[in-house]
Amino acid sequence: MSVRTEFSDLIRAMARRDWGTVDQLLDGLEASGWRGGNQVIGAAFAIAVNDRFGTTHSPTDVAHFVAETRAQFPGAESLPALEMEGLVRAALGEVGLIDNLSPETALQMQIVFLGKLLQDRDLTETQLEEFVADVERTAAEYL
């Protein structure tokens, strides 16, 4: 199985709330060193954030979203809230907000956010496959 397929499968499992599969895939990806992960997860995160917020959002909207995410996902409270807000806002166009964020921390945050965003969207299987195809096309531009 290619790494890109593993990331697509991770996205599908997150959207389906199949947390056992998510855990297995995360373990496998961790063992493989996340090769290609930044591009695929980054693309999924950016697409999902922009779908969620569109062009009309405020820093307060982002702060509320981050607070909801941190409350909903047990591991998220250990991630720094201001940097989480900066990451979301960077995906929405304020790129200078993540200059000092390590790639490893950004990837952790993106995975947490992606879980929340996919749950909130509650995609049909057709919509999920369209989302995954869009992510794969976007990520391929950067690989």
C-alpha positions as CSV (number, residue, x, y, z in Angstrom):
1,M,0.0,0.0,0.0
2,S,1.4,3.4,-0.9
3,V,1.9,6.1,1.7
4,R,-0.5,8.3,-0.2
5,T,-3.2,5.5,0.0
6,E,-2.5,5.2,3.7
7,F,-3.2,8.9,4.2
8,S,-6.3,8.7,2.1
9,D,-7.5,5.7,4.2
10,L,-6.8,7.7,7.3
11,I,-9.0,10.6,6.0
12,R,-11.7,8.1,5.2
13,A,-11.5,6.5,8.6
14,M,-11.6,9.9,10.4
15,A,-14.7,10.9,8.3
16,R,-16.4,7.6,9.2
17,R,-15.5,7.9,12.9
18,D,-13.7,4.6,12.7
19,W,-11.3,5.4,15.5
20,G,-9.9,1.9,15.8
21,T,-8.7,2.1,12.1
22,V,-7.5,5.7,12.7
23,D,-5.3,4.5,15.6
24,Q,-3.9,1.6,13.5
25,L,-3.2,3.8,10.6
26,L,-1.6,6.5,12.8
27,D,0.6,3.8,14.4
28,G,1.7,2.6,10.9
29,L,2.4,6.1,9.6
30,E,4.3,6.9,12.7
31,A,6.5,3.8,12.2
32,S,7.1,4.8,8.5
33,G,8.2,8.4,9.5
34,W,5.1,10.1,7.9
35,R,6.7,10.1,4.4
36,G,4.5,12.4,2.3
37,G,2.3,13.1,5.3
38,N,2.8,16.8,5.5
39,Q,1.6,17.3,1.9
40,V,-1.5,15.0,2.1
41,I,-2.6,16.0,5.6
42,G,-1.8,19.6,4.9
43,A,-3.9,19.6,1.8
44,A,-6.8,17.9,3.5
45,F,-6.6,20.4,6.4
46,A,-6.4,23.4,4.2
47,I,-9.3,22.3,2.0
48,A,-11.5,21.4,5.0
49,V,-10.7,24.7,6.9
50,N,-11.5,26.8,3.8
51,D,-14.7,24.8,3.3
52,R,-15.7,25.4,6.9
53,F,-14.9,29.1,7.2
54,G,-15.0,30.3,3.6
55,T,-14.1,34.0,3.2
56,T,-16.3,35.3,6.0
57,H,-14.6,34.6,9.4
58,S,-13.1,36.6,12.2
59,P,-10.3,35.7,14.7
60,T,-13.1,35.2,17.2
61,D,-14.7,32.6,15.0
62,V,-11.4,30.8,14.7
63,A,-10.8,31.0,18.5
64,H,-14.3,29.5,19.2
65,F,-13.5,26.7,16.7
66,V,-10.2,26.0,18.4
67,A,-11.9,25.9,21.8
68,E,-14.5,23.5,20.6
69,T,-11.8,21.2,19.1
70,R,-9.7,21.3,22.2
71,A,-12.8,20.3,24.3
72,Q,-13.9,17.6,22.0
73,F,-10.6,15.7,21.5
74,P,-8.8,14.5,24.6
75,G,-5.3,14.9,23.3
76,A,-5.9,18.4,21.9
77,E,-5.6,20.2,25.2
78,S,-1.9,19.5,25.3
79,L,-1.5,21.5,22.1
80,P,-0.9,25.3,22.4
81,A,-4.2,27.1,21.8
82,L,-2.7,30.3,20.2
83,E,-0.6,28.3,17.8
84,M,-3.7,26.2,16.9
85,E,-5.5,29.4,16.1
86,G,-2.5,30.6,14.1
87,L,-2.5,27.4,12.1
88,V,-6.2,27.7,11.2
89,R,-5.8,31.4,10.3
90,A,-2.7,30.6,8.2
91,A,-4.8,28.1,6.2
92,L,-7.2,30.9,5.6
93,G,-4.5,33.2,4.3
94,E,-2.6,34.7,7.2
95,V,0.6,32.6,6.6
96,G,2.9,34.6,8.7
97,L,1.3,33.3,11.9
98,I,3.0,30.0,11.7
99,D,6.6,31.0,11.1
100,N,7.8,29.5,14.4
101,L,5.6,26.4,14.4
102,S,7.5,23.1,14.0
103,P,6.4,20.8,11.2
104,E,5.8,18.0,13.7
105,T,3.5,20.1,15.9
106,A,1.7,21.5,12.8
107,L,1.1,17.9,11.6
108,Q,-0.3,16.9,15.0
109,M,-2.6,19.9,15.0
110,Q,-3.8,19.3,11.5
111,I,-4.8,15.7,12.3
112,V,-6.8,16.8,15.3
113,F,-8.5,19.6,13.3
114,L,-9.1,17.3,10.5
115,G,-11.0,14.9,12.8
116,K,-13.2,17.7,14.0
117,L,-13.8,19.2,10.6
118,L,-14.7,15.8,9.0
119,Q,-17.0,15.0,11.9
120,D,-18.8,18.3,11.6
121,R,-19.3,17.9,7.9
122,D,-20.7,14.4,8.1
123,L,-20.0,13.6,4.5
124,T,-21.9,11.1,2.4
125,E,-19.7,8.4,0.9
126,T,-19.8,10.2,-2.5
127,Q,-18.9,13.5,-0.9
128,L,-16.1,11.8,1.0
129,E,-14.6,10.3,-2.2
130,E,-14.8,13.7,-3.9
131,F,-13.0,15.2,-0.9
132,V,-10.3,12.5,-0.9
133,A,-9.8,13.0,-4.7
134,D,-9.5,16.7,-4.3
135,V,-6.9,16.2,-1.5
136,E,-4.9,13.8,-3.6
137,R,-4.9,16.2,-6.6
138,T,-3.8,19.1,-4.3
139,A,-1.1,17.0,-2.5
140,A,0.2,15.7,-5.8
141,E,1.1,19.3,-6.8
142,Y,3.5,19.5,-3.9
143,L,5.0,16.0,-4.0
